[in-house]
Amino acid sequence: AMIGETNELTDVKKKLERALMETEAPLQVARECLFHREKRMGIDLVHDEVETELLTEVDIILCCQERMKLHLD
């Protein structure tokens, strides 16, 4: 029974590690979008709902990554 449970825990750990790696691409995309928005000039340089949502997305992804890392530890 213990060997079976250990194997299941190992599988879950691998899935969690994979999920953690898969959060990097969406995080990079959101950060890149924010970076390009900062390059805007004049009247195009605004703080709007899109920027707010991008910041929220980055914050949520980082929070989820931290929780995944805690569970892995």
C-alpha positions as CSV (number, residue, x, y, z in Angstrom):
1,A,0.0,0.0,0.0
2,M,2.8,2.4,0.8
3,I,4.6,1.7,-2.4
4,G,1.4,2.4,-4.3
5,E,0.8,5.7,-2.4
6,T,4.5,6.7,-3.0
7,N,4.1,6.1,-6.7
8,E,0.9,8.2,-6.7
9,L,2.6,11.0,-4.9
10,T,5.5,10.9,-7.4
11,D,3.0,11.1,-10.3
12,V,1.2,14.0,-8.7
13,K,4.5,15.8,-8.1
14,K,5.5,15.3,-11.7
15,K,2.1,16.7,-12.9
16,L,2.5,19.7,-10.6
17,E,6.0,20.4,-11.8
18,R,4.7,20.2,-15.4
19,A,1.9,22.5,-14.6
20,L,4.3,25.0,-13.0
21,M,6.4,25.0,-16.1
22,E,3.3,25.5,-18.3
23,T,2.5,28.8,-16.4
24,E,5.7,30.4,-17.7
25,A,4.4,31.0,-21.3
26,P,1.2,32.8,-20.3
27,L,3.2,34.9,-17.8
28,Q,5.7,35.8,-20.4
29,V,3.0,36.8,-22.9
30,A,1.2,39.0,-20.3
31,R,4.5,40.7,-19.3
32,E,5.4,41.3,-22.9
33,C,2.0,42.9,-23.6
34,L,2.6,45.2,-20.6
35,F,6.1,46.0,-21.9
36,H,4.7,46.9,-25.3
37,R,2.0,49.1,-23.8
38,E,4.7,51.1,-21.9
39,K,6.2,52.0,-25.3
40,R,3.1,53.9,-26.3
41,M,3.4,57.7,-26.7
42,G,1.1,60.6,-26.3
43,I,-2.6,60.0,-26.0
44,D,-2.1,56.3,-26.6
45,L,-0.3,56.0,-23.2
46,V,-3.3,55.4,-21.0
47,H,-4.1,53.3,-18.0
48,D,-7.2,51.4,-19.1
49,E,-9.1,48.3,-18.3
50,V,-6.9,46.2,-20.6
51,E,-3.8,47.2,-18.6
52,T,-5.6,46.5,-15.3
53,E,-6.6,43.0,-16.5
54,L,-3.0,42.3,-17.7
55,L,-1.6,43.3,-14.3
56,T,-4.2,41.2,-12.6
57,E,-3.3,38.2,-14.8
58,V,0.4,38.6,-14.0
59,D,-0.4,38.8,-10.3
60,I,-2.7,35.7,-10.4
61,I,-0.1,33.7,-12.3
62,L,2.7,34.6,-9.9
63,C,0.4,33.8,-6.9
64,C,-0.4,30.4,-8.4
65,Q,3.3,29.7,-9.1
66,E,4.1,30.4,-5.5
67,R,1.4,28.1,-4.3
68,M,2.6,25.3,-6.6
69,K,6.2,25.8,-5.4
70,L,5.0,25.6,-1.8
71,H,3.1,22.3,-2.5
72,L,6.2,20.9,-4.3
73,D,8.4,21.7,-1.2
